[in-house]
Amino acid sequence: MDQLRTGGRLVQPIGHGGQEHVELCERWAHKLVHRRTVTAARFVRLYGAHGYDQR
C-alpha cells in the first residue's frame, strides 16, 4: 500500500488457486478501500524453468 499514491488503484486476483476474483481497490489518505469485484478468474500454476517443479 505504501507504494500506491493517494487516488491510485490496485487490481489483483484474490483467492485460492482456480477460484480467484479480480478485485479493484483504491488508496485513500491512509487506507486501502475495496471498490468492487471486477470478474471471476482462474489462474493455473506455471510449470517448467520459470515456475513450479513438475514433481
mmCIF entry with sequence, helices, sheets and N, C-alpha, C, O atoms, coordinates in Angstrom:
data_MODEL
# 
_entry.id   MODEL 
# 
_entity.id                         1 
_entity.type                       polymer 
_entity.pdbx_number_of_molecules   1 
# 
_entity_poly.entity_id                      1 
_entity_poly.type                           'polypeptide(L)' 
_entity_poly.nstd_linkage                   no 
_entity_poly.nstd_monomer                   no 
_entity_poly.pdbx_seq_one_letter_code       MDQLRTGGRLVQPIGHGGQEHVELCERWAHKLVHRRTVTAARFVRLYGAHGYDQR 
_entity_poly.pdbx_seq_one_letter_code_can   MDQLRTGGRLVQPIGHGGQEHVELCERWAHKLVHRRTVTAARFVRLYGAHGYDQR 
_entity_poly.pdbx_strand_id                 A 
# 
loop_
_entity_poly_seq.entity_id 
_entity_poly_seq.num 
_entity_poly_seq.mon_id 
_entity_poly_seq.hetero 
1 1  MET n 
1 2  ASP n 
1 3  GLN n 
1 4  LEU n 
1 5  ARG n 
1 6  THR n 
1 7  GLY n 
1 8  GLY n 
1 9  ARG n 
1 10 LEU n 
1 11 VAL n 
1 12 GLN n 
1 13 PRO n 
1 14 ILE n 
1 15 GLY n 
1 16 HIS n 
1 17 GLY n 
1 18 GLY n 
1 19 GLN n 
1 20 GLU n 
1 21 HIS n 
1 22 VAL n 
1 23 GLU n 
1 24 LEU n 
1 25 CYS n 
1 26 GLU n 
1 27 ARG n 
1 28 TRP n 
1 29 ALA n 
1 30 HIS n 
1 31 LYS n 
1 32 LEU n 
1 33 VAL n 
1 34 HIS n 
1 35 ARG n 
1 36 ARG n 
1 37 THR n 
1 38 VAL n 
1 39 THR n 
1 40 ALA n 
1 41 ALA n 
1 42 ARG n 
1 43 PHE n 
1 44 VAL n 
1 45 ARG n 
1 46 LEU n 
1 47 TYR n 
1 48 GLY n 
1 49 ALA n 
1 50 HIS n 
1 51 GLY n 
1 52 TYR n 
1 53 ASP n 
1 54 GLN n 
1 55 ARG n 
# 
_struct_asym.id          A 
_struct_asym.entity_id   1 
# 
_struct_sheet.id               AA1 
_struct_sheet.type             ? 
_struct_sheet.number_strands   3 
_struct_sheet.details          ? 
# 
loop_
_struct_sheet_order.sheet_id 
_struct_sheet_order.range_id_1 
_struct_sheet_order.range_id_2 
_struct_sheet_order.offset 
_struct_sheet_order.sense 
AA1 1 2 ? anti-parallel 
AA1 2 3 ? anti-parallel 
# 
loop_
_struct_sheet_range.sheet_id 
_struct_sheet_range.id 
_struct_sheet_range.beg_label_comp_id 
_struct_sheet_range.beg_label_asym_id 
_struct_sheet_range.beg_label_seq_id 
_struct_sheet_range.pdbx_beg_PDB_ins_code 
_struct_sheet_range.end_label_comp_id 
_struct_sheet_range.end_label_asym_id 
_struct_sheet_range.end_label_seq_id 
_struct_sheet_range.pdbx_end_PDB_ins_code 
_struct_sheet_range.beg_auth_comp_id 
_struct_sheet_range.beg_auth_asym_id 
_struct_sheet_range.beg_auth_seq_id 
_struct_sheet_range.end_auth_comp_id 
_struct_sheet_range.end_auth_asym_id 
_struct_sheet_range.end_auth_seq_id 
AA1 1 ARG A 9  ? ILE A 14 ? ARG A 9  ILE A 14 
AA1 2 GLU A 20 ? ARG A 27 ? GLU A 20 ARG A 27 
AA1 3 LEU A 32 ? ALA A 41 ? LEU A 32 ALA A 41 
# 
loop_
_atom_site.group_PDB 
_atom_site.id 
_atom_site.type_symbol 
_atom_site.label_atom_id 
_atom_site.label_alt_id 
_atom_site.label_comp_id 
_atom_site.label_asym_id 
_atom_site.label_entity_id 
_atom_site.label_seq_id 
_atom_site.pdbx_PDB_ins_code 
_atom_site.Cartn_x 
_atom_site.Cartn_y 
_atom_site.Cartn_z 
_atom_site.occupancy 
_atom_site.B_iso_or_equiv 
_atom_site.pdbx_formal_charge 
_atom_site.auth_seq_id 
_atom_site.auth_comp_id 
_atom_site.auth_asym_id 
_atom_site.auth_atom_id 
_atom_site.pdbx_PDB_model_num 
ATOM 1   N N  . MET A 1 1  ? 0.826   -1.181  0.000   1.00 0.00 ? 1  MET A N  1 
ATOM 2   C CA . MET A 1 1  ? 0.000   0.000   0.000   1.00 0.00 ? 1  MET A CA 1 
ATOM 3   C C  . MET A 1 1  ? 0.879   1.257   0.000   1.00 0.00 ? 1  MET A C  1 
ATOM 4   O O  . MET A 1 1  ? 0.512   2.271   -0.595  1.00 0.00 ? 1  MET A O  1 
ATOM 5   N N  . ASP A 1 2  ? 2.021   1.192   0.657   1.00 0.00 ? 2  ASP A N  1 
ATOM 6   C CA . ASP A 1 2  ? 2.891   2.367   0.732   1.00 0.00 ? 2  ASP A CA 1 
ATOM 7   C C  . ASP A 1 2  ? 3.383   2.814   -0.645  1.00 0.00 ? 2  ASP A C  1 
ATOM 8   O O  . ASP A 1 2  ? 3.735   3.981   -0.820  1.00 0.00 ? 2  ASP A O  1 
ATOM 9   N N  . GLN A 1 3  ? 3.412   1.917   -1.610  1.00 0.00 ? 3  GLN A N  1 
ATOM 10  C CA . GLN A 1 3  ? 3.893   2.259   -2.947  1.00 0.00 ? 3  GLN A CA 1 
ATOM 11  C C  . GLN A 1 3  ? 2.802   2.857   -3.829  1.00 0.00 ? 3  GLN A C  1 
ATOM 12  O O  . GLN A 1 3  ? 3.076   3.297   -4.945  1.00 0.00 ? 3  GLN A O  1 
ATOM 13  N N  . LEU A 1 4  ? 1.579   2.874   -3.338  1.00 0.00 ? 4  LEU A N  1 
ATOM 14  C CA . LEU A 1 4  ? 0.443   3.367   -4.112  1.00 0.00 ? 4  LEU A CA 1 
ATOM 15  C C  . LEU A 1 4  ? 0.098   4.782   -3.669  1.00 0.00 ? 4  LEU A C  1 
ATOM 16  O O  . LEU A 1 4  ? -0.119  5.025   -2.482  1.00 0.00 ? 4  LEU A O  1 
ATOM 17  N N  . ARG A 1 5  ? 0.046   5.706   -4.605  1.00 0.00 ? 5  ARG A N  1 
ATOM 18  C CA . ARG A 1 5  ? -0.262  7.090   -4.232  1.00 0.00 ? 5  ARG A CA 1 
ATOM 19  C C  . ARG A 1 5  ? -1.743  7.241   -3.910  1.00 0.00 ? 5  ARG A C  1 
ATOM 20  O O  . ARG A 1 5  ? -2.553  6.399   -4.297  1.00 0.00 ? 5  ARG A O  1 
ATOM 21  N N  . THR A 1 6  ? -2.092  8.294   -3.212  1.00 0.00 ? 6  THR A N  1 
ATOM 22  C CA . THR A 1 6  ? -3.485  8.585   -2.900  1.00 0.00 ? 6  THR A CA 1 
ATOM 23  C C  . THR A 1 6  ? -4.260  8.729   -4.209  1.00 0.00 ? 6  THR A C  1 
ATOM 24  O O  . THR A 1 6  ? -3.851  9.478   -5.097  1.00 0.00 ? 6  THR A O  1 
ATOM 25  N N  . GLY A 1 7  ? -5.371  8.016   -4.324  1.00 0.00 ? 7  GLY A N  1 
ATOM 26  C CA . GLY A 1 7  ? -6.162  8.012   -5.555  1.00 0.00 ? 7  GLY A CA 1 
ATOM 27  C C  . GLY A 1 7  ? -5.751  6.915   -6.522  1.00 0.00 ? 7  GLY A C  1 
ATOM 28  O O  . GLY A 1 7  ? -6.434  6.671   -7.517  1.00 0.00 ? 7  GLY A O  1 
ATOM 29  N N  . GLY A 1 8  ? -4.621  6.242   -6.230  1.00 0.00 ? 8  GLY A N  1 
ATOM 30  C CA . GLY A 1 8  ? -4.144  5.157   -7.093  1.00 0.00 ? 8  GLY A CA 1 
ATOM 31  C C  . GLY A 1 8  ? -5.027  3.930   -6.953  1.00 0.00 ? 8  GLY A C  1 
ATOM 32  O O  . GLY A 1 8  ? -5.707  3.755   -5.942  1.00 0.00 ? 8  GLY A O  1 
ATOM 33  N N  . ARG A 1 9  ? -5.013  3.080   -7.975  1.00 0.00 ? 9  ARG A N  1 
ATOM 34  C CA . ARG A 1 9  ? -5.832  1.873   -7.980  1.00 0.00 ? 9  ARG A CA 1 
ATOM 35  C C  . ARG A 1 9  ? -4.958  0.629   -7.998  1.00 0.00 ? 9  ARG A C  1 
ATOM 36  O O  . ARG A 1 9  ? -3.894  0.604   -8.616  1.00 0.00 ? 9  ARG A O  1 
ATOM 37  N N  . LEU A 1 10 ? -5.423  -0.388  -7.318  1.00 0.00 ? 10 LEU A N  1 
ATOM 38  C CA . LEU A 1 10 ? -4.757  -1.675  -7.269  1.00 0.00 ? 10 LEU A CA 1 
ATOM 39  C C  . LEU A 1 10 ? -5.741  -2.718  -7.762  1.00 0.00 ? 10 LEU A C  1 
ATOM 40  O O  . LEU A 1 10 ? -6.837  -2.849  -7.216  1.00 0.00 ? 10 LEU A O  1 
ATOM 41  N N  . VAL A 1 11 ? -5.358  -3.460  -8.789  1.00 0.00 ? 11 VAL A N  1 
ATOM 42  C CA . VAL A 1 11 ? -6.197  -4.532  -9.324  1.00 0.00 ? 11 VAL A CA 1 
ATOM 43  C C  . VAL A 1 11 ? -5.413  -5.821  -9.130  1.00 0.00 ? 11 VAL A C  1 
ATOM 44  O O  . VAL A 1 11 ? -4.303  -5.961  -9.644  1.00 0.00 ? 11 VAL A O  1 
ATOM 45  N N  . GLN A 1 12 ? -5.991  -6.767  -8.385  1.00 0.00 ? 12 GLN A N  1 
ATOM 46  C CA . GLN A 1 12 ? -5.261  -8.000  -8.107  1.00 0.00 ? 12 GLN A CA 1 
ATOM 47  C C  . GLN A 1 12 ? -6.199  -9.167  -7.916  1.00 0.00 ? 12 GLN A C  1 
ATOM 48  O O  . GLN A 1 12 ? -7.337  -9.000  -7.476  1.00 0.00 ? 12 GLN A O  1 
ATOM 49  N N  . PRO A 1 13 ? -5.708  -10.375 -8.255  1.00 0.00 ? 13 PRO A N  1 
ATOM 50  C CA . PRO A 1 13 ? -6.515  -11.566 -8.005  1.00 0.00 ? 13 PRO A CA 1 
ATOM 51  C C  . PRO A 1 13 ? -6.427  -11.946 -6.535  1.00 0.00 ? 13 PRO A C  1 
ATOM 52  O O  . PRO A 1 13 ? -5.349  -11.906 -5.944  1.00 0.00 ? 13 PRO A O  1 
ATOM 53  N N  . ILE A 1 14 ? -7.556  -12.315 -5.945  1.00 0.00 ? 14 ILE A N  1 
ATOM 54  C CA . ILE A 1 14 ? -7.630  -12.731 -4.557  1.00 0.00 ? 14 ILE A CA 1 
ATOM 55  C C  . ILE A 1 14 ? -8.333  -14.088 -4.514  1.00 0.00 ? 14 ILE A C  1 
ATOM 56  O O  . ILE A 1 14 ? -9.372  -14.265 -5.150  1.00 0.00 ? 14 ILE A O  1 
ATOM 57  N N  . GLY A 1 15 ? -7.784  -15.032 -3.780  1.00 0.00 ? 15 GLY A N  1 
ATOM 58  C CA . GLY A 1 15 ? -8.439  -16.323 -3.617  1.00 0.00 ? 15 GLY A CA 1 
ATOM 59  C C  . GLY A 1 15 ? -7.482  -17.470 -3.787  1.00 0.00 ? 15 GLY A C  1 
ATOM 60  O O  . GLY A 1 15 ? -6.285  -17.280 -4.003  1.00 0.00 ? 15 GLY A O  1 
ATOM 61  N N  . HIS A 1 16 ? -8.028  -18.670 -3.685  1.00 0.00 ? 16 HIS A N  1 
ATOM 62  C CA . HIS A 1 16 ? -7.241  -19.892 -3.801  1.00 0.00 ? 16 HIS A CA 1 
ATOM 63  C C  . HIS A 1 16 ? -7.189  -20.324 -5.261  1.00 0.00 ? 16 HIS A C  1 
ATOM 64  O O  . HIS A 1 16 ? -8.087  -20.016 -6.044  1.00 0.00 ? 16 HIS A O  1 
ATOM 65  N N  . GLY A 1 17 ? -6.129  -21.039 -5.615  1.00 0.00 ? 17 GLY A N  1 
ATOM 66  C CA . GLY A 1 17 ? -5.925  -21.490 -6.986  1.00 0.00 ? 17 GLY A CA 1 
ATOM 67  C C  . GLY A 1 17 ? -7.165  -22.012 -7.676  1.00 0.00 ? 17 GLY A C  1 
ATOM 68  O O  . GLY A 1 17 ? -7.806  -22.946 -7.195  1.00 0.00 ? 17 GLY A O  1 
ATOM 69  N N  . GLY A 1 18 ? -7.500  -21.417 -8.786  1.00 0.00 ? 18 GLY A N  1 
ATOM 70  C CA . GLY A 1 18 ? -8.650  -21.843 -9.567  1.00 0.00 ? 18 GLY A CA 1 
ATOM 71  C C  . GLY A 1 18 ? -9.964  -21.214 -9.164  1.00 0.00 ? 18 GLY A C  1 
ATOM 72  O O  . GLY A 1 18 ? -10.984 -21.453 -9.811  1.00 0.00 ? 18 GLY A O  1 
ATOM 73  N N  . GLN A 1 19 ? -9.967  -20.407 -8.101  1.00 0.00 ? 19 GLN A N  1 
ATOM 74  C CA . GLN A 1 19 ? -11.220 -19.798 -7.638  1.00 0.00 ? 19 GLN A CA 1 
ATOM 75  C C  . GLN A 1 19 ? -10.994 -18.343 -7.234  1.00 0.00 ? 19 GLN A C  1 
ATOM 76  O O  . GLN A 1 19 ? -11.499 -17.901 -6.202  1.00 0.00 ? 19 GLN A O  1 
ATOM 77  N N  . GLU A 1 20 ? -10.251 -17.609 -8.025  1.00 0.00 ? 20 GLU A N  1 
ATOM 78  C CA . GLU A 1 20 ? -9.948  -16.229 -7.672  1.00 0.00 ? 20 GLU A CA 1 
ATOM 79  C C  . GLU A 1 20 ? -11.031 -15.267 -8.158  1.00 0.00 ? 20 GLU A C  1 
ATOM 80  O O  . GLU A 1 20 ? -11.832 -15.582 -9.037  1.00 0.00 ? 20 GLU A O  1 
ATOM 81  N N  . HIS A 1 21 ? -11.021 -14.098 -7.556  1.00 0.00 ? 21 HIS A N  1 
ATOM 82  C CA . HIS A 1 21 ? -11.802 -12.954 -8.022  1.00 0.00 ? 21 HIS A CA 1 
ATOM 83  C C  . HIS A 1 21 ? -10.819 -11.818 -8.212  1.00 0.00 ? 21 HIS A C  1 
ATOM 84  O O  . HIS A 1 21 ? -9.955  -11.595 -7.365  1.00 0.00 ? 21 HIS A O  1 
ATOM 85  N N  . VAL A 1 22 ? -10.942 -11.101 -9.309  1.00 0.00 ? 22 VAL A N  1 
ATOM 86  C CA . VAL A 1 22 ? -10.095 -9.940  -9.546  1.00 0.00 ? 22 VAL A CA 1 
ATOM 87  C C  . VAL A 1 22 ? -10.756 -8.754  -8.849  1.00 0.00 ? 22 VAL A C  1 
ATOM 88  O O  . VAL A 1 22 ? -11.881 -8.374  -9.173  1.00 0.00 ? 22 VAL A O  1 
ATOM 89  N N  . GLU A 1 23 ? -10.043 -8.183  -7.895  1.00 0.00 ? 23 GLU A N  1 
ATOM 90  C CA . GLU A 1 23 ? -10.588 -7.111  -7.053  1.00 0.00 ? 23 GLU A CA 1 
ATOM 91  C C  . GLU A 1 23 ? -9.950  -5.770  -7.384  1.00 0.00 ? 23 GLU A C  1 
ATOM 92  O O  . GLU A 1 23 ? -8.756  -5.696  -7.675  1.00 0.00 ? 23 GLU A O  1 
ATOM 93  N N  . LEU A 1 24 ? -10.745 -4.721  -7.337  1.00 0.00 ? 24 LEU A N  1 
ATOM 94  C CA . LEU A 1 24 ? -10.272 -3.357  -7.549  1.00 0.00 ? 24 LEU A CA 1 
ATOM 95  C C  . LEU A 1 24 ? -10.319 -2.619  -6.214  1.00 0.00 ? 24 LEU A C  1 
ATOM 96  O O  . LEU A 1 24 ? -11.374 -2.521  -5.587  1.00 0.00 ? 24 LEU A O  1 
ATOM 97  N N  . CYS A 1 25 ? -9.180  -2.106  -5.790  1.00 0.00 ? 25 CYS A N  1 
ATOM 98  C CA . CYS A 1 25 ? -9.089  -1.319  -4.556  1.00 0.00 ? 25 CYS A CA 1 
ATOM 99  C C  . CYS A 1 25 ? -8.498  0.046   -4.894  1.00 0.00 ? 25 CYS A C  1 
ATOM 100 O O  . CYS A 1 25 ? -7.780  0.193   -5.884  1.00 0.00 ? 25 CYS A O  1 
ATOM 101 N N  . GLU A 1 26 ? -8.800  1.025   -4.080  1.00 0.00 ? 26 GLU A N  1 
ATOM 102 C CA . GLU A 1 26 ? -8.316  2.383   -4.296  1.00 0.00 ? 26 GLU A CA 1 
ATOM 103 C C  . GLU A 1 26 ? -7.692  2.908   -3.007  1.00 0.00 ? 26 GLU A C  1 
ATOM 104 O O  . GLU A 1 26 ? -8.218  2.691   -1.916  1.00 0.00 ? 26 GLU A O  1 
ATOM 105 N N  . ARG A 1 27 ? -6.582  3.591   -3.145  1.00 0.00 ? 27 ARG A N  1 
ATOM 106 C CA . ARG A 1 27 ? -5.908  4.157   -1.971  1.00 0.00 ? 27 ARG A CA 1 
ATOM 107 C C  . ARG A 1 27 ? -6.526  5.495   -1.634  1.00 0.00 ? 27 ARG A C  1 
ATOM 108 O O  . ARG A 1 27 ? -6.577  6.397   -2.470  1.00 0.00 ? 27 ARG A O  1 
ATOM 109 N N  . TRP A 1 28 ? -6.993  5.616   -0.411  1.00 0.00 ? 28 TRP A N  1 
ATOM 110 C CA . TRP A 1 28 ? -7.438  6.886   0.124   1.00 0.00 ? 28 TRP A CA 1 
ATOM 111 C C  . TRP A 1 28 ? -6.341  7.385   1.032   1.00 0.00 ? 28 TRP A C  1 
ATOM 112 O O  . TRP A 1 28 ? -5.288  6.751   1.106   1.00 0.00 ? 28 TRP A O  1 
ATOM 113 N N  . ALA A 1 29 ? -6.529  8.461   1.709   1.00 0.00 ? 29 ALA A N  1 
ATOM 114 C CA . ALA A 1 29 ? -5.477  9.100   2.501   1.00 0.00 ? 29 ALA A CA 1 
ATOM 115 C C  . ALA A 1 29 ? -4.615  8.114   3.282   1.00 0.00 ? 29 ALA A C  1 
ATOM 116 O O  . ALA A 1 29 ? -3.399  8.088   3.091   1.00 0.00 ? 29 ALA A O  1 
ATOM 117 N N  . HIS A 1 30 ? -5.200  7.311   4.146   1.00 0.00 ? 30 HIS A N  1 
ATOM 118 C CA . HIS A 1 30 ? -4.406  6.418   4.984   1.00 0.00 ? 30 HIS A CA 1 
ATOM 119 C C  . HIS A 1 30 ? -4.922  4.992   4.996   1.00 0.00 ? 30 HIS A C  1 
ATOM 120 O O  . HIS A 1 30 ? -4.637  4.233   5.923   1.00 0.00 ? 30 HIS A O  1 
ATOM 121 N N  . LYS A 1 31 ? -5.692  4.618   3.956   1.00 0.00 ? 31 LYS A N  1 
ATOM 122 C CA . LYS A 1 31 ? -6.192  3.246   3.919   1.00 0.00 ? 31 LYS A CA 1 
ATOM 123 C C  . LYS A 1 31 ? -6.476  2.812   2.489   1.00 0.00 ? 31 LYS A C  1 
ATOM 124 O O  . LYS A 1 31 ? -6.558  3.630   1.573   1.00 0.00 ? 31 LYS A O  1 
ATOM 125 N N  . LEU A 1 32 ? -6.625  1.513   2.325   1.00 0.00 ? 32 LEU A N  1 
ATOM 126 C CA . LEU A 1 32 ? -6.965  0.915   1.049   1.00 0.00 ? 32 LEU A CA 1 
ATOM 127 C C  . LEU A 1 32 ? -8.443  0.539   1.102   1.00 0.00 ? 32 LEU A C  1 
ATOM 128 O O  . LEU A 1 32 ? -8.864  -0.173  2.014   1.00 0.00 ? 32 LEU A O  1 
ATOM 129 N N  . VAL A 1 33 ? -9.228  1.003   0.146   1.00 0.00 ? 33 VAL A N  1 
ATOM 130 C CA . VAL A 1 33 ? -10.677 0.795   0.147   1.00 0.00 ? 33 VAL A CA 1 
ATOM 131 C C  . VAL A 1 33 ? -11.067 -0.108  -1.013  1.00 0.00 ? 33 VAL A C  1 
ATOM 132 O O  . VAL A 1 33 ? -10.715 0.159   -2.162  1.00 0.00 ? 33 VAL A O  1 
ATOM 133 N N  . HIS A 1 34 ? -11.796 -1.181  -0.708  1.00 0.00 ? 34 HIS A N  1 
ATOM 134 C CA . HIS A 1 34 ? -12.281 -2.086  -1.752  1.00 0.00 ? 34 HIS A CA 1 
ATOM 135 C C  . HIS A 1 34 ? -13.384 -1.375  -2.529  1.00 0.00 ? 34 HIS A C  1 
ATOM 136 O O  . HIS A 1 34 ? -14.356 -0.896  -1.944  1.00 0.00 ? 34 HIS A O  1 
ATOM 137 N N  . ARG A 1 35 ? -13.229 -1.309  -3.840  1.00 0.00 ? 35 ARG A N  1 
ATOM 138 C CA . ARG A 1 35 ? -14.226 -0.630  -4.674  1.00 0.00 ? 35 ARG A CA 1 
ATOM 139 C C  . ARG A 1 35 ? -15.223 -1.620  -5.275  1.00 0.00 ? 35 ARG A C  1 
ATOM 140 O O  . ARG A 1 35 ? -16.434 -1.412  -5.199  1.00 0.00 ? 35 ARG A O  1 
ATOM 141 N N  . ARG A 1 36 ? -14.699 -2.717  -5.884  1.00 0.00 ? 36 ARG A N  1 
ATOM 142 C CA . ARG A 1 36 ? -15.619 -3.697  -6.474  1.00 0.00 ? 36 ARG A CA 1 
ATOM 143 C C  . ARG A 1 36 ? -14.857 -4.935  -6.935  1.00 0.00 ? 36 ARG A C  1 
ATOM 144 O O  . ARG A 1 36 ? -13.634 -4.921  -7.077  1.00 0.00 ? 36 ARG A O  1 
ATOM 145 N N  . THR A 1 37 ? -15.607 -5.991  -7.162  1.00 0.00 ? 37 THR A N  1 
ATOM 146 C CA . THR A 1 37 ? -15.059 -7.193  -7.787  1.00 0.00 ? 37 THR A CA 1 
ATOM 147 C C  . THR A 1 37 ? -15.193 -6.992  -9.290  1.00 0.00 ? 37 THR A C  1 
ATOM 148 O O  . THR A 1 37 ? -16.286 -6.724  -9.787  1.00 0.00 ? 37 THR A O  1 
ATOM 149 N N  . VAL A 1 38 ? -14.098 -7.120  -10.004 1.00 0.00 ? 38 VAL A N  1 
ATOM 150 C CA . VAL A 1 38 ? -14.102 -6.888  -11.448 1.00 0.00 ? 38 VAL A CA 1 
ATOM 151 C C  . VAL A 1 38 ? -14.647 -8.109  -12.183 1.00 0.00 ? 38 VAL A C  1 
ATOM 152 O O  . VAL A 1 38 ? -15.519 -7.983  -13.042 1.00 0.00 ? 38 VAL A O  1 
ATOM 153 N N  . THR A 1 39 ? -14.131 -9.286  -11.845 1.00 0.00 ? 39 THR A N  1 
ATOM 154 C CA . THR A 1 39 ? -14.561 -10.514 -12.513 1.00 0.00 ? 39 THR A CA 1 
ATOM 155 C C  . THR A 1 39 ? -14.062 -11.730 -11.753 1.00 0.00 ? 39 THR A C  1 
ATOM 156 O O  . THR A 1 39 ? -13.157 -11.630 -10.925 1.00 0.00 ? 39 THR A O  1 
ATOM 157 N N  . ALA A 1 40 ? -14.648 -12.855 -12.035 1.00 0.00 ? 40 ALA A N  1 
ATOM 158 C CA . ALA A 1 40 ? -14.111 -14.125 -11.535 1.00 0.00 ? 40 ALA A CA 1 
ATOM 159 C C  . ALA A 1 40 ? -12.976 -14.528 -12.470 1.00 0.00 ? 40 ALA A C  1 
ATOM 160 O O  . ALA A 1 40 ? -12.989 -14.174 -13.650 1.00 0.00 ? 40 ALA A O  1 
ATOM 161 N N  . ALA A 1 41 ? -11.996 -15.262 -11.954 1.00 0.00 ? 41 ALA A N  1 
ATOM 162 C CA . ALA A 1 41 ? -10.859 -15.666 -12.777 1.00 0.00 ? 41 ALA A CA 1 
ATOM 163 C C  . ALA A 1 41 ? -10.351 -17.026 -12.336 1.00 0.00 ? 41 ALA A C  1 
ATOM 164 O O  . ALA A 1 41 ? -10.611 -17.473 -11.219 1.00 0.00 ? 41 ALA A O  1 
ATOM 165 N N  . ARG A 1 42 ? -9.635  -17.663 -13.218 1.00 0.00 ? 42 ARG A N  1 
ATOM 166 C CA . ARG A 1 42 ? -8.972  -18.932 -12.910 1.00 0.00 ? 42 ARG A CA 1 
ATOM 167 C C  . ARG A 1 42 ? -7.544  -18.831 -13.404 1.00 0.00 ? 42 ARG A C  1 
ATOM 168 O O  . ARG A 1 42 ? -7.298  -18.673 -14.599 1.00 0.00 ? 42 ARG A O  1 
ATOM 169 N N  . PHE A 1 43 ? -6.620  -18.922 -12.490 1.00 0.00 ? 43 PHE A N  1 
ATOM 170 C CA . PHE A 1 43 ? -5.209  -18.899 -12.837 1.00 0.00 ? 43 PHE A CA 1 
ATOM 171 C C  . PHE A 1 43 ? -4.653  -20.294 -12.618 1.00 0.00 ? 43 PHE A C  1 
ATOM 172 O O  . PHE A 1 43 ? -5.007  -20.960 -11.645 1.00 0.00 ? 43 PHE A O  1 
ATOM 173 N N  . VAL A 1 44 ? -3.798  -20.734 -13.503 1.00 0.00 ? 44 VAL A N  1 
ATOM 174 C CA . VAL A 1 44 ? -3.183  -22.052 -13.368 1.00 0.00 ? 44 VAL A CA 1 
ATOM 175 C C  . VAL A 1 44 ? -1.715  -21.880 -13.013 1.00 0.00 ? 44 VAL A C  1 
ATOM 176 O O  . VAL A 1 44 ? -1.096  -20.879 -13.373 1.00 0.00 ? 44 VAL A O  1 
ATOM 177 N N  . ARG A 1 45 ? -1.165  -22.847 -12.313 1.00 0.00 ? 45 ARG A N  1 
ATOM 178 C CA . ARG A 1 45 ? 0.237   -22.790 -11.921 1.00 0.00 ? 45 ARG A CA 1 
ATOM 179 C C  . ARG A 1 45 ? 1.141   -22.889 -13.149 1.00 0.00 ? 45 ARG A C  1 
ATOM 180 O O  . ARG A 1 45 ? 0.858   -23.620 -14.098 1.00 0.00 ? 45 ARG A O  1 
ATOM 181 N N  . LEU A 1 46 ? 2.213   -22.147 -13.101 1.00 0.00 ? 46 LEU A N  1 
ATOM 182 C CA . LEU A 1 46 ? 3.220   -22.179 -14.151 1.00 0.00 ? 46 LEU A CA 1 
ATOM 183 C C  . LEU A 1 46 ? 4.244   -23.250 -13.795 1.00 0.00 ? 46 LEU A C  1 
ATOM 184 O O  . LEU A 1 46 ? 4.822   -23.227 -12.709 1.00 0.00 ? 46 LEU A O  1 
ATOM 185 N N  . TYR A 1 47 ? 4.466   -24.177 -14.704 1.00 0.00 ? 47 TYR A N  1 
ATOM 186 C CA . TYR A 1 47 ? 5.454   -25.238 -14.504 1.00 0.00 ? 47 TYR A CA 1 
ATOM 187 C C  . TYR A 1 47 ? 6.606   -25.041 -15.470 1.00 0.00 ? 47 TYR A C  1 
ATOM 188 O O  . TYR A 1 47 ? 6.450   -24.406 -16.513 1.00 0.00 ? 47 TYR A O  1 
ATOM 189 N N  . GLY A 1 48 ? 7.760   -25.586 -15.122 1.00 0.00 ? 48 GLY A N  1 
ATOM 190 C CA . GLY A 1 48 ? 8.911   -25.518 -16.005 1.00 0.00 ? 48 GLY A CA 1 
ATOM 191 C C  . GLY A 1 48 ? 10.011  -24.662 -15.437 1.00 0.00 ? 48 GLY A C  1 
ATOM 192 O O  . GLY A 1 48 ? 10.080  -24.454 -14.226 1.00 0.00 ? 48 GLY A O  1 
ATOM 193 N N  . ALA A 1 49 ? 10.875  -24.161 -16.298 1.00 0.00 ? 49 ALA A N  1 
ATOM 194 C CA . ALA A 1 49 ? 12.074  -23.420 -15.884 1.00 0.00 ? 49 ALA A CA 1 
ATOM 195 C C  . ALA A 1 49 ? 11.760  -22.192 -15.022 1.00 0.00 ? 49 ALA A C  1 
ATOM 196 O O  . ALA A 1 49 ? 12.554  -21.847 -14.148 1.00 0.00 ? 49 ALA A O  1 
ATOM 197 N N  . HIS A 1 50 ? 10.635  -21.534 -15.244 1.00 0.00 ? 50 HIS A N  1 
ATOM 198 C CA . HIS A 1 50 ? 10.307  -20.318 -14.530 1.00 0.00 ? 50 HIS A CA 1 
ATOM 199 C C  . HIS A 1 50 ? 9.103   -20.486 -13.604 1.00 0.00 ? 50 HIS A C  1 
ATOM 200 O O  . HIS A 1 50 ? 8.482   -19.504 -13.199 1.00 0.00 ? 50 HIS A O  1 
ATOM 201 N N  . GLY A 1 51 ? 8.781   -21.727 -13.276 1.00 0.00 ? 51 GLY A N  1 
ATOM 202 C CA . GLY A 1 51 ? 7.619   -21.981 -12.433 1.00 0.00 ? 51 GLY A CA 1 
ATOM 203 C C  . GLY A 1 51 ? 7.901   -23.054 -11.405 1.00 0.00 ? 51 GLY A C  1 
ATOM 204 O O  . GLY A 1 51 ? 9.027   -23.186 -10.925 1.00 0.00 ? 51 GLY A O  1 
ATOM 205 N N  . TYR A 1 52 ? 6.888   -23.813 -11.071 1.00 0.00 ? 52 TYR A N  1 
ATOM 206 C CA . TYR A 1 52 ? 6.973   -24.861 -10.067 1.00 0.00 ? 52 TYR A CA 1 
ATOM 207 C C  . TYR A 1 52 ? 7.631   -26.107 -10.640 1.00 0.00 ? 52 TYR A C  1 
ATOM 208 O O  . TYR A 1 52 ? 7.590   -26.334 -11.849 1.00 0.00 ? 52 TYR A O  1 
ATOM 209 N N  . ASP A 1 53 ? 8.242   -26.919 -9.771  1.00 0.00 ? 53 ASP A N  1 
ATOM 210 C CA . ASP A 1 53 ? 8.745   -28.229 -10.169 1.00 0.00 ? 53 ASP A CA 1 
ATOM 211 C C  . ASP A 1 53 ? 7.562   -29.086 -10.588 1.00 0.00 ? 53 ASP A C  1 
ATOM 212 O O  . ASP A 1 53 ? 6.462   -28.943 -10.055 1.00 0.00 ? 53 ASP A O  1 
ATOM 213 N N  . GLN A 1 54 ? 7.790   -29.965 -11.531 1.00 0.00 ? 54 GLN A N  1 
ATOM 214 C CA . GLN A 1 54 ? 6.716   -30.816 -12.030 1.00 0.00 ? 54 GLN A CA 1 
ATOM 215 C C  . GLN A 1 54 ? 6.565   -32.092 -11.210 1.00 0.00 ? 54 GLN A C  1 
ATOM 216 O O  . GLN A 1 54 ? 5.841   -32.997 -11.623 1.00 0.00 ? 54 GLN A O  1 
ATOM 217 N N  . ARG A 1 55 ? 7.221   -32.189 -10.072 1.00 0.00 ? 55 ARG A N  1 
ATOM 218 C CA . ARG A 1 55 ? 7.131   -33.385 -9.229  1.00 0.00 ? 55 ARG A CA 1 
ATOM 219 C C  . ARG A 1 55 ? 5.798   -33.545 -8.599  1.00 0.00 ? 55 ARG A C  1 
ATOM 220 O O  . ARG A 1 55 ? 5.574   -34.505 -7.863  1.00 0.00 ? 55 ARG A O  1 
# 
